[in-house]
């Protein structure tokens, strides 16, 4: 999966909003104002940073050279993935979805419900 494909996937999630609060070097994806992904923009090999369960992060970091603890993030709850082709697109899709779901699960009930109403 390349940078464009992961950007398209992240943008497809209900209530997803994208901005560049840290400048042109990173796109930040949020749902209801809470970040669930960050994608580097001006690197030869782009990186995506996603929220994950700590136990899942540990396993992924041990299995893949291209996955490391979250770059500039809480190293326990975030992972950074180099989009170099090592991690299969099916796994990347699942990780992106899980990141989104982890953030949505922590939203206030009314915010979660508005996503269901507005998202179908």
N, C-alpha and C positions, 0 to 999 in steps of 0.2 A: 504494500500500500504506500503510495507516495503522499507528499504534503497536500496536494490538491484534493485527493480522495479523502483523507482524514478530515480536512476542513469541511468538505461537503457533508460527510457523515455527522460531524459534531453540530453543524448548522441545522441538520434535519430533526434534531431532538425537540420535542414540544417545549416552547417557551425559551428556546436558546437565544442568547443575545451575544454578539461578538463585538469587541472593542479593542483598542490599543492603549490602555491606561499607562503602560510603561514605555511608550514610544513605539517607533516603527519596527523594533526588533522582535516584537512578540504580539501575537493575537491571543486574547483572553476570551474564553467561552464561559458564560455564566447562565444560570437559570435563577430567576427571581433574585438577582443581585449576588448570588453565591457562585464562586468560581468552581468549575469542574474540569477545565482543561486549559492548557497553554501551549501554543505552537510557536517555535522559533521561526523567524522570517528571513534573516539574512545570513544563513549559514549554508555551506556547501552541502552538508547532510543535515536536513532539518531534524528537530527533536520535538516530541510531544510529551508533555507532562500531564499525568492523570492521577486522580485520587484512587486509592485502593485500600483494601483491608490489610493491616500490617502483616498478617500471616501469609497472605497471597503475595505481597511485595517481596518478602524474604525468599519465597520459593522461586519467583520469576527472576530475581536478581541472581540467584545461584544457577539458574538454568540458561540464561541468555547473556552473552557478552554485551549486547546492545541495550540492556536494561540496567539502570543504576538507580540508586536512591534519588528522590526528587531534587532536581537542580534548583537551588535557591528556595526550597520548600521544606516543610516538615518531612524529614527523611523517613519517618515511620509510616506516614499516611499517604505519601506521594511517590510515584516512580517516574523516571524520565526514560523515554524510549527513542533511540536513534532510528530514524526511518531509512535504514540501510538495506532492508530486505531480509534480515535474519528472522524477524518475528512475522509469522504468517498473518495474512490479512484477516483471517477468521478470528485469530487471537486478538489482534488489534481492535477489531470491531467489538468483540466481547469486553475487552478492557475499557474501551470508550463508553460503552453502554453501562457497565458497572460503575464507572466513575460518576456518570450522570445520575444513576439511581442512588448511589451513596449520598449525594448532595440533596436530591429530592427527598429522600427519606428523613433528612434532618430539618426540612422546611416546616413552617407552621402548618397545621392542618388545613386552614383556609387557603394557603398558598398551594398546597398539594392538590386540593380539590379544584382550584381554579385552573390548574394545568389539565386536569381531566375534562373539565367543562369546555375549555377553549381548545384543547387538543383532540377532542373527539372521543 
